[in-house]
Amino acid sequence: MARRPHRNGRGLFLGAVLGAVVGYFAGRAMGNPAWGIILGTLAGAALLYRVNPGRRNRR
């Protein structure tokens, strides 16, 4: 039985939103909020996609 990779759309979206908010404030402190939003979105989405895989449907 092969393992299927999980897909976590909710974690991806939540990570992108939270990462953008945190990135905005970090980027604003460093002088460029736009880059903070972009990098925070990517980092947050990647982190929550892997860390919070969501509920597993076992058959």
C-alpha positions as CSV (number, residue, x, y, z in Angstrom):
1,M,0.0,0.0,0.0
2,A,1.6,3.3,-1.1
3,R,1.4,6.3,1.0
4,R,-0.4,9.2,-0.6
5,P,1.1,12.7,0.1
6,H,-1.2,14.8,2.2
7,R,-2.7,18.0,0.9
8,N,-3.4,20.7,3.4
9,G,-5.1,23.7,1.8
10,R,-6.3,25.1,5.0
11,G,-2.8,25.2,6.5
12,L,-1.4,26.6,3.2
13,F,-3.9,29.5,3.3
14,L,-3.6,30.2,7.0
15,G,0.2,30.1,6.8
16,A,0.1,32.6,3.9
17,V,-2.1,35.0,5.8
18,L,-0.3,34.8,9.1
19,G,3.1,35.0,7.3
20,A,2.0,38.1,5.4
21,V,0.9,39.9,8.6
22,V,4.1,39.0,10.5
23,G,6.2,39.7,7.4
24,Y,4.6,43.1,7.0
25,F,5.7,44.2,10.5
26,A,9.2,42.6,10.2
27,G,9.6,44.3,6.8
28,R,8.4,47.6,8.1
29,A,11.0,47.4,10.9
30,M,13.7,46.8,8.3
31,G,12.5,49.4,5.9
32,N,10.6,47.6,3.2
33,P,7.2,46.1,4.1
34,A,6.5,44.8,0.6
35,W,9.5,42.4,0.7
36,G,8.5,41.4,4.2
37,I,5.0,40.5,3.0
38,I,6.3,38.4,0.1
39,L,8.9,36.5,2.1
40,G,6.5,36.1,5.0
41,T,3.8,34.7,2.8
42,L,6.2,32.1,1.3
43,A,7.7,31.1,4.6
44,G,4.4,30.9,6.5
45,A,2.6,28.9,3.8
46,A,5.5,26.4,3.6
47,L,5.8,26.0,7.4
48,L,2.1,25.5,8.1
49,Y,1.6,23.2,5.1
50,R,4.2,20.8,6.6
51,V,3.7,21.3,10.3
52,N,-0.1,21.1,10.4
53,P,-1.1,18.3,8.0
54,G,-4.7,18.4,9.2
55,R,-7.0,15.5,9.7
56,R,-6.2,12.2,7.9
57,N,-8.9,10.3,6.2
58,R,-8.2,6.6,6.8
59,R,-10.0,4.1,4.7
